[in-house]
Amino acid sequence: MSPTKLKDKETLRMVGLMTGTSMDGLDICLADVTFSGNSVQCKMIDSTMIPITKQLQQDIRQALSSSTEIVTRVHYDLGRFLAARTERFLTETGIGDIDAVAMHGQTIHHVSGEATLQIGEPSFLSEVLGVPVVSDFRARDIAAGGTGAPLIPAVDKWLLQRETEAVVCLNLGGIANVTFLPAKNSDADVMGFDTGPAMSLLDEAASQLLNETFDSDGKKALSGEPNEESVAHWMTDGFIQAEPPKSTGRDYFGAHWLKKNLPDLNQWEIANLLASLSLFTARSVAVNCRQFLQMQNVKEIIVSGGGVHNRAVMQNLEKEFATISVVGSDSYGIDPDMKEAVGFAILGAAYLKEIPGNIPSVTGASRSVILGKMTI
């Protein structure tokens, strides 16, 4: 079906693809998306997580700080990977026709409000599947004067805003970001921003010291003791203390950050280091929320992303937000591991419906704009 006809279709069958800053896997979701006024109905049909091959992971890591030749090659290699795995997913699940694909792409560089680059050539998906592919969601917001991220707050508003009670949505991917949803009967603005690291530093430390992709369930961190003095020093980081709107990426909170802030990395007991980084993640979220959001009316924080499985981070969040309930998004029928894939399926549908997908009070953009570019 042509893109112009898709605009008038009531329900769009969308595939959402997400490879986050953790770079560990490809999240694929298939969902029926229906817009109704200021809300969205999203019916999940199927989903899966496909590990990214070790070679491709290494290539992506190399592309974070490498030559244009390597970035270009990985851009196309990732595009081929996305197309092949998505086609296999649809074949194996016996799914028939879909309307479109929405892909975020792999962020390899992001400077808040200035420049952003997500790789993974979408032409391969369009060629293999024969449907429109919506991608490059951040660029238009930056062109309108915004930070380019986070973009999921619009999805949170459509799915989770309440009539009479404020709520905070927290995503723990590689980077942590929050959405403040005031009650619908309030005149307060929706707010959202990146607070700092989520799994990025923990995964980088596990990779360097344990030769593991991540600390499974935060078990190693739970066996250690955090160094409060180090955490207090890390909390002085310029990004942590900066006022929103703000956004960041693994190019900031990654290997470079560890090298700069932990020159004695190899002298740490790994369990104590992971315990300290877990506390740093939770505290940076909590401090940003208390400093920049109207938390006095918030009774619940809804958490999604891979970090929801890290018990060390989750326990620290519960301590930092002692009087506020911290729950997984599965409590509201949203798979925490698929939240962002679902989110971009919805943002892709918004593009096809010509519905703006950014929130100026979140990104600082001068106006609401339709996010994404289409490959057909």
C-alpha positions in Angstrom: 0.0 0.0 0.0 1.3 3.5 -0.9 2.4 5.8 1.9 -0.5 8.3 1.0 -3.0 5.5 1.5 -1.4 4.5 4.8 -2.2 7.9 6.2 -6.0 7.2 5.9 -5.8 3.6 7.3 -7.3 3.4 10.8 -4.9 0.8 12.2 -1.4 0.3 11.0 0.5 -3.0 11.4 4.0 -1.8 12.3 7.3 -3.5 12.9 9.5 -1.6 15.4 13.2 -2.2 15.6 15.6 -1.0 18.3 19.3 -1.6 18.9 20.0 0.5 22.0 23.2 1.9 23.5 23.9 -1.4 25.2 24.5 -2.8 21.7 23.7 -6.4 22.9 20.7 -7.2 20.7 18.1 -6.3 18.2 14.6 -5.9 19.6 11.8 -6.6 17.1 8.2 -6.0 17.8 5.1 -6.4 15.7 2.1 -4.3 16.8 -1.2 -2.9 15.5 -1.2 0.9 16.2 -4.3 3.0 16.3 -4.4 6.7 17.0 -7.4 8.1 18.7 -7.4 11.8 19.7 -4.5 12.3 22.2 -4.0 8.6 22.9 -2.8 5.5 21.2 -4.0 1.9 21.3 -1.1 -0.5 20.7 -1.8 -4.2 20.4 1.4 -6.3 20.6 1.2 -9.3 18.2 4.6 -10.8 18.6 8.2 -9.8 19.6 11.7 -11.2 20.0 15.2 -10.2 20.9 18.0 -11.4 18.6 21.6 -11.2 19.8 23.9 -9.1 17.7 26.8 -11.2 16.5 30.1 -10.6 18.4 31.8 -9.4 15.3 29.1 -6.9 14.6 29.2 -5.7 18.2 32.9 -5.2 17.9 32.6 -3.4 14.7 29.9 -1.0 16.1 32.2 -0.3 19.1 35.0 0.4 16.8 32.8 2.8 14.8 32.2 4.9 17.9 35.6 6.4 17.5 37.0 5.5 14.1 37.4 6.5 10.5 34.6 7.3 8.0 35.6 4.2 6.1 34.7 1.9 9.1 31.6 3.9 9.9 30.4 3.6 6.3 31.1 -0.2 6.2 29.3 -0.8 9.5 26.4 1.3 8.5 25.7 -1.0 5.6 26.6 -4.2 7.5 24.1 -3.3 10.2 21.5 -2.5 7.5 21.9 -6.0 6.0 21.7 -7.6 9.5 18.5 -5.7 10.3 16.9 -6.8 7.1 17.9 -10.4 7.3 16.8 -10.9 10.9 13.5 -9.0 10.4 12.6 -11.0 7.3 13.4 -14.3 9.2 11.3 -13.2 12.2 8.3 -12.5 10.0 8.7 -15.8 8.2 9.2 -17.9 11.3 6.2 -16.3 13.0 4.0 -16.8 9.9 3.1 -13.1 9.9 1.4 -11.9 6.7 1.4 -8.4 5.3 2.8 -5.5 7.3 2.3 -1.8 6.6 5.7 -0.4 7.4 8.9 -0.7 9.5 10.2 1.9 12.0 13.8 1.6 13.0 15.8 3.8 15.4 19.2 2.7 14.2 22.4 2.4 16.2 23.6 5.7 17.7 27.3 6.1 17.3 27.4 9.9 17.9 25.1 12.3 19.6 25.9 15.9 20.7 22.8 17.3 22.4 21.1 19.9 20.2 23.9 20.0 17.6 24.4 16.7 15.7 23.4 13.1 15.8 24.1 10.0 13.8 22.3 6.7 13.8 23.6 3.9 11.5 21.9 1.0 9.8 21.1 1.6 6.2 17.2 1.3 5.9 17.3 0.6 2.1 18.0 -3.1 2.8 14.8 -3.4 4.9 12.7 -1.7 2.2 14.2 -3.9 -0.5 13.7 -7.2 1.3 10.3 -6.5 2.8 8.8 -4.3 0.1 7.3 -1.8 2.5 8.1 1.8 3.6 10.8 2.1 6.3 10.8 5.1 8.6 14.1 6.0 10.3 16.4 8.9 11.4 13.9 10.2 14.0 16.2 12.6 15.8 17.3 14.9 13.0 14.1 16.9 12.5 13.8 17.8 16.2 17.4 19.1 16.2 16.6 21.1 13.0 13.7 22.7 15.0 16.1 23.7 17.8 15.7 20.7 20.0 18.1 18.3 21.6 17.1 15.4 19.4 16.4 13.1 22.3 14.7 11.6 24.3 11.8 10.9 21.9 10.0 8.2 23.9 8.2 10.9 26.1 5.6 11.4 23.4 4.9 7.6 23.5 4.7 7.7 27.3 2.2 10.5 27.1 0.0 8.6 24.6 0.2 5.3 26.5 0.5 6.1 30.2 -0.7 9.6 31.1 -3.3 9.6 33.9 -6.3 11.8 34.5 -5.7 13.0 38.0 -2.2 11.8 39.1 1.3 12.6 38.0 3.7 9.7 37.1 7.3 9.3 36.1 8.4 6.8 33.4 12.1 5.7 33.6 13.9 3.9 30.8 17.1 2.1 31.7 18.8 1.2 28.4 22.4 2.1 27.9 21.5 5.6 28.9 18.8 6.5 31.5 16.0 8.8 30.6 12.9 10.0 32.4 9.5 11.3 31.4 7.4 13.3 33.8 3.7 13.0 32.9 1.5 15.5 34.8 -2.1 14.7 35.4 -4.3 15.4 32.3 -6.3 17.8 34.5 -3.2 19.8 35.2 -1.7 22.6 33.2 1.9 21.5 33.8 4.1 20.5 30.9 5.3 17.0 30.0 9.0 16.9 30.7 11.7 14.4 29.8 15.5 14.2 29.5 18.5 11.9 29.8 19.7 11.7 33.4 23.1 10.0 32.7 24.2 6.4 32.4 22.0 3.3 32.9 23.7 0.1 31.7 26.4 1.7 29.6 29.1 2.1 32.3 28.2 -1.2 34.0 28.4 -3.1 30.7 31.7 -1.4 29.7 33.3 -2.3 33.0 32.0 -5.9 32.8 33.5 -6.1 29.3 36.9 -4.7 30.3 37.3 -6.5 33.6 35.2 -9.7 33.3 35.3 -10.2 29.5 31.5 -10.5 29.8 28.8 -8.5 27.9 27.1 -7.5 31.1 26.7 -8.4 34.8 23.8 -10.8 34.6 20.9 -9.6 36.9 23.5 -7.4 38.7 24.7 -10.5 40.7 28.3 -9.4 40.9 27.3 -5.8 41.9 25.1 -7.2 44.7 28.1 -9.0 46.1 30.2 -5.8 46.4 30.2 -2.6 48.5 29.8 0.8 46.8 32.5 3.4 47.4 30.4 6.4 48.5 33.3 8.8 48.1 33.8 7.8 44.4 30.1 8.0 43.7 29.9 11.5 45.3 32.8 12.6 43.0 31.2 11.1 39.9 28.0 13.0 40.7 29.8 16.3 40.0 29.9 15.3 36.4 28.9 18.2 34.2 26.2 16.4 32.4 24.6 15.0 35.6 24.4 18.5 37.0 23.3 20.3 33.8 19.7 21.5 33.6 17.4 20.0 31.0 16.7 19.8 28.1 19.7 17.5 27.7 20.5 14.2 26.0 23.6 12.1 25.8 25.0 8.8 24.5 27.5 6.0 24.9 30.1 8.1 23.2 30.0 10.2 26.5 29.1 7.6 29.1 31.2 4.7 27.9 34.8 3.7 27.6 36.0 7.3 27.4 34.2 8.2 30.7 35.7 5.2 32.5 39.2 6.0 31.3 38.8 9.6 32.4 37.2 9.0 35.7 38.7 5.7 36.7 42.4 5.8 35.8 42.9 3.1 38.4 40.3 0.9 36.9 42.3 -2.3 37.1 43.1 -1.8 40.8 39.4 -2.0 41.8 37.8 -5.1 43.1 35.3 -5.7 40.3 32.3 -6.4 42.6 32.9 -3.1 44.4 33.3 -1.2 41.1 30.0 -2.6 39.8 28.3 -1.9 43.1 29.6 1.7 42.9 28.5 2.2 39.3 25.1 0.7 40.1 24.6 3.3 42.9 25.9 6.0 40.6 23.3 5.1 38.0 20.4 5.1 40.5 21.5 8.3 42.3 22.0 10.3 39.1 18.4 9.4 38.2 17.1 10.3 41.6 19.0 13.6 41.9 17.9 14.7 38.5 14.3 13.9 39.3 14.3 15.7 42.6 16.1 18.7 41.2 14.2 19.2 37.9 10.8 17.5 38.2 7.7 18.2 40.4 8.1 15.0 42.3 5.9 16.0 45.2 2.8 14.7 43.4 4.4 11.5 42.1 3.5 8.2 43.8 4.9 5.8 41.2 7.9 5.4 38.8 7.3 3.0 35.9 10.6 1.4 34.8 11.4 -0.2 31.4 14.5 -1.2 29.5 17.0 -4.0 30.1 18.1 -2.4 33.3 14.9 -3.5 35.0 16.5 -6.9 35.3 19.6 -5.5 37.1 18.6 -6.1 40.7 21.5 -4.0 42.1 20.3 -0.9 40.1 16.6 -1.6 41.0 17.4 -2.0 44.7 19.3 1.2 44.7 16.4 3.0 42.9 14.0 1.8 45.6 16.3 3.2 48.3 16.8 6.5 46.5 13.1 6.9 46.0 12.2 5.6 49.4 8.6 7.0 49.5 7.7 6.3 45.9 6.8 3.0 44.4 9.2 1.7 41.7 7.5 -0.9 39.4 8.2 -2.5 36.0 6.2 -1.4 33.0 5.0 -5.0 32.7 2.6 -4.0 35.5 0.8 -2.0 32.8 1.0 -4.6 30.1 4.2 -3.2 28.4 7.1 -5.6 28.1 10.0 -3.7 29.7 12.4 -5.2 27.1 10.3 -4.2 24.2 9.3 -0.7 25.4 11.5 1.2 23.0 10.9 -1.0 20.0 7.1 -0.5 20.6 7.8 3.2 21.0 9.4 3.5 17.6 6.7 1.4 16.0 4.3 4.0 17.4 6.5 7.0 16.3 6.8 5.4 12.8 3.0 5.2 12.6 2.8 8.8 13.7 5.1 9.7 10.8 2.8 7.9 8.4 -0.3 9.6 9.9 1.5 13.0 9.8 1.3 13.4 13.6 4.1 15.3 15.4 6.2 13.0 17.5 8.3 15.4 19.6 7.4 17.4 22.6 8.9 20.9 22.7 8.8 21.1 26.5 11.0 18.0 26.5 13.6 18.7 23.8 13.5 22.5 23.7 12.4 22.5 20.1 10.8 25.6 18.8 7.7 23.7 17.7 6.1 20.3 17.3 7.4 18.5 14.2 6.8 15.2 12.4 9.8 12.9 13.1 11.6 10.6 10.7 12.4 10.1 7.1 10.9 7.5 4.8 12.7 5.0 2.5 10.5 3.3 -0.1 
